Amino acid sequence: MGPFAEGGQPHLAVEAVGKSYGDAVAVDGVSLSLRRGEFVTLLGDSGCGKTTLLRIVAGFARPDAGRVRRSGQDITDLGPAKRRLGFVFQSYALFPTKTVAENIGFALSLNGRSRGETRARVGELAAMVELGHLLQRYPGELSGGQQQRVALARALASEPEALLLDEPMSALDARIRGKLRQELRDLVQRLGLTTLYVTHDQDEAMALSDRVAVMRAGRIEQIGTPSEIYHRPASRFVAQFVGSSNLIEGRVVAGGVDSGGALWPVDWPATIEMGRRVTVLYRPEHLTIDAASKRGLAGTIIAATFMGAVMRQHLRLASGETIIVDLPSLAPEAGLPVGRVVAILADARHAVPLMEAAERAMPVAARAAA
């Protein structure tokens, strides 16, 4: 799927947005759209432009080029308060001298709601995020997870058209993060909220999102469903950034890819030319090992890492390359000792050819000549 969502007018969209700070390009001509009720995550390392793009959508930063639209309306020149977008900051930005109830109801009081209306709405939101019993506490008396819930309730108080979140769980421990991200996903689905979320955590992005946009150097490298991003990465960068990977360099030959004399099986269309140099991705779970088989590639176990449900075996090929294989931790092969020579078996159906963005844009004839 391309960077524009299919199926009618986008609910939230950025069109060819650019932003620089001096000579540093933060966002480089990004276009992205979200359907109503869709949850899209901007995923990338620090400095990739994801937070700058989110701030442009929110109205906290002005783009040097491009437009921001909500339901077709150009909101580029509107201030944050007029965009009807809820925002949850990374730091939560709660008022330390106001109670939970006062924090949640702050925007409502500014909008002229009566005390009775504000009190009713605050109670409704507090119940929604399970904070009804903490309304008279102050932020300093709350856990990180509770503060995150207050920030979320405050963002929802004015009934926004869409919700924007900037790494809201980065300060929480892993156990709390897992619980809260499921609560967040359930809540936005129940409310039908269009959501744009920023994170550097790939597990978070995969668990929450309808689609993930992987960002690199101010651009979207690939956008797709979590499954598409993981199983069919469009570039070497995405393959390495999302999940663990084995990247094999070689040439296309009959029956597979020849890498240093080792033949890796692939199941690709005939449009990939014979003799062409390629990079092949095999995820660790798509390889297995067999101590008795004469098929496959010979590899020597050099290390094993216990990861709970999975045992990760590290194997060295005759070429010197290291391959990682993930096995069920209770599988017999998972207990093979370091130093054992085994056969590495690859499933050709899961071999993914990788090409860089500039090369993907070339016509087949031009690629053949390259």
Secondary structure, DSSP 8 states (H G I E B T S, - for coil): --SS--SSS-SEEEEEEEEEETTEEEEEEEEEEE-TT-EEEEE--TTSSHHHHHHHHHTSS--SEEEEEETTEE-TTS-GGGTTEEEE-TT----TTS-HHHHHHHHHHHTT--HHHHHHHHHHHHHHTT-GGGTT--GGGS-HHHHHHHHHHHHHTT--SEEEEESTTTTS-HHHHHHHHHHHHHHHHHHT-EEEEEES-HHHHHHH-SEEEEEETTEEEEEE-HHHHHHS-SSHHHHHHSS--EEEEEEEETTEEEETTEEE-----TTS-TT-EEEEEE-GGGEEEESS-SSSEEEEEEEEEE-SSEEEEEEEETTS-EEEEEEETTSGGGG--TT-EEEEEE-GGG-EEE--HHHHTS-HHHHHH-
